[in-house]
Amino acid sequence: MSSENFSQNLKKHMQTLLIRKSNIPYHNQNNIVDIITGVLDKYTDANTNAIQVENAIKNIKEILDRTFGTGWICLIGESFSFNISAKVGA
């Protein structure tokens, strides 16, 4: 998928955002969505509609860490997976 198609597809999905499950308070969820969409707008070229993905990811993580505490993981893209595990009390 080209960079331009990826950017258009991402913007389309952000306009119909659906949070399926979260343990984050509702008002914080809205703030997080606002942060993400604002950063994506900031790093989207108006002429080509291409997103500077690396800069956007870095900026989103920095803002979320500063606003809500450290530990945020920010991923933008497709065809990736990861696994995080933790022990209670560790």
Phi and psi restraints in degrees (value plus and minus 20) as a CYANA .aco file:
   2 SER   PHI     -91.5   -51.5
   2 SER   PSI     141.8   181.8
   3 SER   PHI     -79.8   -39.8
   3 SER   PSI     -60.5   -20.5
   4 GLU   PHI     -87.1   -47.1
   4 GLU   PSI     -64.3   -24.3
   5 ASN   PHI     -83.2   -43.2
   5 ASN   PSI     -59.6   -19.6
   6 PHE   PHI     -80.8   -40.8
   6 PHE   PSI     -65.9   -25.9
   7 SER   PHI     -82.3   -42.3
   7 SER   PSI     -63.9   -23.9
   8 GLN   PHI     -85.2   -45.2
   8 GLN   PSI     -60.7   -20.7
   9 ASN   PHI     -85.4   -45.4
   9 ASN   PSI     -62.0   -22.0
  10 LEU   PHI     -82.5   -42.5
  10 LEU   PSI     -65.9   -25.9
  11 LYS   PHI     -81.3   -41.3
  11 LYS   PSI     -60.1   -20.1
  12 LYS   PHI     -81.1   -41.1
  12 LYS   PSI     -64.2   -24.2
  13 HIS   PHI     -88.8   -48.8
  13 HIS   PSI     -55.3   -15.3
  14 MET   PHI     -86.7   -46.7
  14 MET   PSI     -47.8    -7.8
  15 GLN   PHI     -93.6   -53.6
  15 GLN   PSI     -41.2    -1.2
  16 THR   PHI    -139.2   -99.2
  16 THR   PSI      23.0    63.0
  17 LEU   PHI     -81.9   -41.9
  17 LEU   PSI     116.6   156.6
  18 LEU   PHI    -154.2  -114.2
  18 LEU   PSI     102.3   142.3
  19 ILE   PHI    -117.0   -77.0
  19 ILE   PSI      93.0   133.0
  20 ARG   PHI     -99.1   -59.1
  20 ARG   PSI     -67.2   -27.2
  21 LYS   PHI    -169.1  -129.1
  21 LYS   PSI     114.7   154.7
  22 SER   PHI    -178.1  -138.1
  22 SER   PSI     124.2   164.2
  23 ASN   PHI    -122.1   -82.1
  23 ASN   PSI      -6.7    33.3
  24 ILE   PHI    -107.9   -67.9
  24 ILE   PSI     114.0   154.0
  25 PRO   PHI     -73.6   -33.6
  25 PRO   PSI     125.7   165.7
  26 TYR   PHI     -73.5   -33.5
  26 TYR   PSI     -65.7   -25.7
  27 HIS   PHI     -84.3   -44.3
  27 HIS   PSI     -53.3   -13.3
  28 ASN   PHI     -90.7   -50.7
  28 ASN   PSI     -55.5   -15.5
  29 GLN   PHI     -78.3   -38.3
  29 GLN   PSI     -65.0   -25.0
  30 ASN   PHI     -83.1   -43.1
  30 ASN   PSI     -60.9   -20.9
  31 ASN   PHI     -82.4   -42.4
  31 ASN   PSI     -61.1   -21.1
  32 ILE   PHI     -84.8   -44.8
  32 ILE   PSI     -63.8   -23.8
  33 VAL   PHI     -80.8   -40.8
  33 VAL   PSI     -62.7   -22.7
  34 ASP   PHI     -81.7   -41.7
  34 ASP   PSI     -61.7   -21.7
  35 ILE   PHI     -81.6   -41.6
  35 ILE   PSI     -68.5   -28.5
  36 ILE   PHI     -83.3   -43.3
  36 ILE   PSI     -67.6   -27.6
  37 THR   PHI     -86.2   -46.2
  37 THR   PSI     -56.5   -16.5
  38 GLY   PHI     -83.8   -43.8
  38 GLY   PSI     -63.7   -23.7
  39 VAL   PHI     -86.4   -46.4
  39 VAL   PSI     -61.7   -21.7
  40 LEU   PHI     -81.8   -41.8
  40 LEU   PSI     -59.9   -19.9
  41 ASP   PHI     -82.9   -42.9
  41 ASP   PSI     -61.4   -21.4
  42 LYS   PHI     -82.5   -42.5
  42 LYS   PSI     -57.8   -17.8
  43 TYR   PHI    -121.1   -81.1
  43 TYR   PSI       0.0    40.0
  44 THR   PHI    -124.8   -84.8
  44 THR   PSI     106.6   146.6
  45 ASP   PHI     -91.9   -51.9
  45 ASP   PSI     105.1   145.1
  46 ALA   PHI     -85.1   -45.1
  46 ALA   PSI     -51.0   -11.0
  47 ASN   PHI    -101.1   -61.1
  47 ASN   PSI     -63.9   -23.9
  48 THR   PHI    -121.3   -81.3
  48 THR   PSI     -33.5     6.5
  49 ASN   PHI      46.6    86.6
  49 ASN   PSI      -5.3    34.7
  50 ALA   PHI    -104.0   -64.0
  50 ALA   PSI     121.1   161.1
  51 ILE   PHI    -118.9   -78.9
  51 ILE   PSI     114.7   154.7
  52 GLN   PHI    -100.5   -60.5
  52 GLN   PSI      64.5   104.5
  53 VAL   PHI     -79.2   -39.2
  53 VAL   PSI     -67.4   -27.4
  54 GLU   PHI     -81.5   -41.5
  54 GLU   PSI     -62.7   -22.7
  55 ASN   PHI     -87.0   -47.0
  55 ASN   PSI     -59.4   -19.4
  56 ALA   PHI     -83.9   -43.9
  56 ALA   PSI     -65.8   -25.8
  57 ILE   PHI     -79.5   -39.5
  57 ILE   PSI     -67.9   -27.9
  58 LYS   PHI     -80.1   -40.1
  58 LYS   PSI     -64.7   -24.7
  59 ASN   PHI     -87.2   -47.2
  59 ASN   PSI     -62.4   -22.4
  60 ILE   PHI     -80.0   -40.0
  60 ILE   PSI     -68.8   -28.8
  61 LYS   PHI     -80.7   -40.7
  61 LYS   PSI     -64.2   -24.2
  62 GLU   PHI     -81.3   -41.3
  62 GLU   PSI     -63.1   -23.1
  63 ILE   PHI     -86.8   -46.8
  63 ILE   PSI     -65.1   -25.1
  64 LEU   PHI     -84.4   -44.4
  64 LEU   PSI     -61.6   -21.6
  65 ASP   PHI     -81.4   -41.4
  65 ASP   PSI     -63.2   -23.2
  66 ARG   PHI     -89.7   -49.7
  66 ARG   PSI     -57.9   -17.9
  67 THR   PHI    -102.9   -62.9
  67 THR   PSI     -62.2   -22.2
  68 PHE   PHI    -137.6   -97.6
  68 PHE   PSI     -15.0    25.0
  69 GLY   PHI      79.2   119.2
  69 GLY   PSI     141.9   181.9
  70 THR   PHI     -94.7   -54.7
  70 THR   PSI     145.9   185.9
  71 GLY   PHI      91.1   131.1
  71 GLY   PSI     -16.2    23.8
  72 TRP   PHI     -97.2   -57.2
  72 TRP   PSI     121.8   161.8
  73 ILE   PHI    -137.3   -97.3
  73 ILE   PSI     106.1   146.1
  74 CYS   PHI    -138.2   -98.2
  74 CYS   PSI     103.7   143.7
  75 LEU   PHI    -149.0  -109.0
  75 LEU   PSI     116.1   156.1
  76 ILE   PHI    -152.9  -112.9
  76 ILE   PSI     107.0   147.0
  77 GLY   PHI     130.1   170.1
  77 GLY   PSI    -177.3  -137.3
  78 GLU   PHI    -166.4  -126.4
  78 GLU   PSI     141.5   181.5
  79 SER   PHI      40.2    80.2
  79 SER   PSI      31.9    71.9
  80 PHE   PHI    -158.1  -118.1
  80 PHE   PSI     139.8   179.8
  81 SER   PHI    -170.8  -130.8
  81 SER   PSI     139.8   179.8
  82 PHE   PHI    -178.2  -138.2
  82 PHE   PSI     143.7   183.7
  83 ASN   PHI    -155.4  -115.4
  83 ASN   PSI     110.1   150.1
  84 ILE   PHI    -143.4  -103.4
  84 ILE   PSI     110.7   150.7
  85 SER   PHI    -150.6  -110.6
  85 SER   PSI     133.2   173.2
  86 ALA   PHI    -168.1  -128.1
  86 ALA   PSI     134.1   174.1
  87 LYS   PHI    -123.5   -83.5
  87 LYS   PSI     117.1   157.1
  88 VAL   PHI     -82.9   -42.9
  88 VAL   PSI     111.1   151.1
  89 GLY   PHI      63.9   103.9
  89 GLY   PSI     -18.4    21.6
